[in-house]
């Protein structure tokens, strides 16, 4: 859960439409309309990165009248699906994925089960990436990938599909770095040998979730309406 | 043993939009003194520079000497070469020694190879304005004929295939035919990197996209993560462009030399040996301090401010021996099942008084105020913290105090301690109050012996050294 106290604003007139703010926005809150940046307040998670990035120095953060709470509660989704997704990704449910907001992996997984289909949507739903925006990314992408989402690079290098985890290290890699503590760390972090290399969710797996596409479509529609 | 003496001044630092207006240093207070690192551990070699911009001649001469036998044959007059510099070097003794090494590096490469297209790439972390600040403050535009660009984790990436899979580096770092790894060996977060192939870390951090940084931090353990920078360095993509490394060598006393060769693995072995013997002693001495108040008083992120060459983060995690590889996790994002706490906290740090430091580290302090109450000096600084999205709840748990004396008094009273240790960017000495100075001097001999006889042999053996 993240409590968002600030929102980005800008002077529209001098905006050159360079898109640099759009590229670094973690929640898809900025889009370019007629070569000007437009910020959707309800999607902004207050990270301030656009303000720092703007080469024209025409953006700033302002305090929200009321803080915006971004969260996906456990009871909003089927917990068995959340647990299965975490297991597939090899991520412990209680670990803080976003260490700036202390958002646990279980909440990120819940957002995906609820319908988030890319990194922007996960961030917008949970407030993840409202802080440093860096260390939480790979686990979130891995959870998306485990759910069968397309994590390939979107336009504007917003993210790259990098989700390698300890569980994916091949025998060849282990042999190349015999002092890499791979087996030792696996024994520490997965003593019960539950985690496997990540394979994208199979059609059969996704068939177990018949309402997923509906949820994704509904979420996309909601975002379009918000805009 | 020295008696009460005025504290030495810390290095000057670069002003920045990410920190408050410059304040008077805590070292100027009459209650403060300095403890010389070599008084504590006489075996640690002395520094070759004070870090002052007027005292860089030996850095320049040592850089030139270290480069004399480096094979630069890959670089031709027609080559383009990027010198890759990383941000934390500019927080080391005020940054001037590292800047001098980088400038000298360019001069020597031009002299030896006839290559004129030598560019500087400044890798920064999160603040997009930091590279411009560094470029201007250290005079890099003049030194590099304007061929200077910053780069950060949000810039366009390039896929690099490694033995453990594809990862992503920042394209701008490698937009020349060749590159030089211009590094520094400050071990900084020794509780995370554990001195396991630390010399390679830039390849999964400074030069890398945020996804790669995230994989390194969040999807591997402290120890196993060390294969990521090595896999990137050993990749065909990097090896095709790599020429050699030049590393600013440090000890807790300060800059002690320059190590340059194309064999980064050899440099790393030398650094690891040296660091275990020097920073290893300081790490264990910090664990002896016990209840204390820490003060942040420098021009970098508080977590990374030095005292006696050791960053604050080490004090905060000093409950466990960071160099003992039998300990699987000291502090990190990946944790054992059932343990949701990302960073162990030294509960002996009874308070943190922020006289001056950057905000927006992205090294979140969110859980720190639970165990170590924070005291922010001044309303201007409090306003910066209030808007710091990387630490959204910190200011809610911190007290704003009018001045540093009030902050330290309140922190000591509430923390029931009389020891104060100041992290003001100092190498060579620790700024602290008399009580802390007495304790450091008292404990150092036993730490010295314990490290020499028991810990150092174990640490070296664990690393095959």
Interface residues (C-beta under 8 A of the other chain):
Chain A: X2 X3 X5 X6 X23 X24 X46 X47 X48 X49 X52 X53 X61 X92 X94 X95 X96 X97 X99 X100 X101 X102 X104 X130 X131 X132 X133 X134 X135 X136 X137 X138 X139 X141 X142 X157 X159 X160 X161 X162 X163 X164 X165 X166 X168 X169 X170 X172 X173 X176 X177 X179 X180 X181 X182 X184 X185 X188 X189 X190 X191 X192
Chain B: X126 X127 X128 X129 X153 X154 X155 X156 X157 X159 X163 X164 X165 X166 X167 X168 X196 X209 X210 X211 X212 X213 X214 X215 X217 X218 X219 X220 X221 X223 X224 X226 X227 X230 X231 X234 X325 X328 X329 X333 X334 X335 X336 X337 X338 X340 X342 X361 X362 X363 X364 X366 X367 X387 X389 X390 X391 X392 X393 X464
